[in-house]
Every structure is written in structure tokens, then in C-alpha cells.
Amino acid sequence: MTGASRGIGAAIARGLAEDGWPVGVNYRSDRDGAEAVVASITEAGGQAVALAADVADPAAADELFGALEAEFDCPVLVLVNNAGISRDDLTPSLGDEEWSAVIETDLTGAFRMTRRALKPMLRARRGRIVNVSSVVGLRANPGQANYAAAKAGLIALSRTAAVEVARRGITVNAVAPGWIDTDMTASVSRDLLDAVPARRAGTPEEVAACVRFLASDAASYVTGAVLSVDGGLAA
Ligand code: NAP
């Protein structure tokens, strides 16, 4: 799974390991964070390996899948695209670099990972892909045109891939978290929580619970769906 060194990704990695999956803990720069996630999984009796790669690098998907197939000696049958960044600014002043960095990381990276994942899944005639989108892909949030475009694109990618591969036993779904307490939201004014019907932020574990369900056998007939986990923000 991508972007698993902290925050939501770390919670998903721990949760999937608890469910019995060997987990590839991808990170871009936070090696200590990724190693700590791996250590907590192995201490709990699970299997995990830390893998450095920038998902915005066109070579990352082949590198990551090759490393995982060698490490665990089996095809990768669950992919969680969680790696994401934001670079906020209002549209009139949003720079090309901020636009491209977010699209390349949050959308194009997930597309390349999905394309690479589907090859062994199609051969195995089973697989699960879960894309971590955002409530911002469903409703407007000023200052996030790049992030919103990437996250809405991720939903469209999920739905399209879902119908392409549904008859091969592969599901592709998205989760759309609202405000979750992580490094990404640490500097955002908590006054904004007044707009959340639940009147609180969510936890990474609450997002992980949704991803674990979508990755499980119990979700075998759920595909092309977007599961909001946002305390009612998109309702
Ligand atoms: P976070 O705490 O900032 O963690 C982001 C993770 O993604 C880190 O593990 C980071 O690794 C990794 N990452 C970033 N860029 C990467 C790249 N180019 N290649 C590989 N890994 C990369 O963020 P978070 O809040 O947990 O968010 C996780 C996902 O949920 C993101 O897709 C985000 O858009 C989405 N989301 C978050 C919220 C929220 O309220 N927090 C709401 C909706 C959606 P390094 O530490 O090594 O850079």
C-alpha cells in the first residue's frame, strides 16, 4: 500500500496486517515512520516490509510490485492507493508546479499503480483495489482546485476500472474521508469542524475500518462505490 509511513496509511497498513495480509509499507521520505509501522506489525505477529518509492515517479509501480512479489513470493492481490499531498492556493494564484505535483502524486501515481496491479489480478481472477479519495472530490472546498481535481479524478478512475474488470472477480472502490486527524490537517483551523455534522474529526482507524471492509471477502459484490467516511460532511 502506498503512503503508509504515517497517518491514514499507517492505520490501514496495521489493519490489513491484522486481517492476515502481508503488507508492503511504501513511503517517500519518512523511512523512520515506515520502519516503525513495520516493527509494530511484526511485533503483533504480522508480515510487512518497508519500501521507498515516490509514486509520482513513472518507474515506481514496477519497482514496488517487483520488490513485493520477490519478498512475499506471491502476486499482489490488494492495492491501496493512499499516498497523497496537498498544495493549497486559490485558483487565480495556483501555480503550475502546485497543480502538477498534486495531480502527479494523487492521481497519476494511483493510475500507474492500478494499471500495474491489474495484470496479476486479472491472471488470478481476483483482486481488490481501494483508492483513498476525499470529500473534496465530492463537494467544493475553496483553495483546493488541484487536490479536488485529483480526488474527483480518482473516483472516476475507480468507477471506470471497476466496470472494466468486474467480471474477473476484481473490485475497485474509493473511500472519501472528511476531516481526519493527521499531519495533513494539523495546521487547519479546528473552527472548520463546526461544518461537520458529527462535530469532531475522524481518526485514521475509522478510515482504515472502511478500507479493511472493502479489501475483505465480505465486500465481494461492492465495486465502483464511493464510501464516505466523513461524519456526515458530504450528506
Ligand atoms: P499524511 O499524514 O500527510 O501522510 C501522507 C503519506 O503519504 C505519508 O506516508 C507520505 O510519505 C506519503 N506520501 C506522500 N507523497 C508521496 C509520494 N509521492 N510517494 C509515496 N508516498 C508519498 O496524510 P494523511 O492525512 O494520512 O492522508 C492520507 C491520504 O488520505 C491522502 O491521499 C490524503 O489526500 C487522503 N485524505 C486525508 C484527509 C485528512 O483529513 N487527513 C482527508 C481526506 C483524504 P512520507 O512521509 O515518506 O512523505
Residues whose N, C-alpha, C, O or C-beta is under 5 A from the ligand:
A	BS01	NAP	G3 A4 S5 R6 G7 I8 G9 N26 Y27 R28 S29 D30 A53 D54 V55 A56 N82 A83 G84 I85 T105 V132 S133 S134 V135 P177 G178 W179 I180 T182 D183 M184 T185
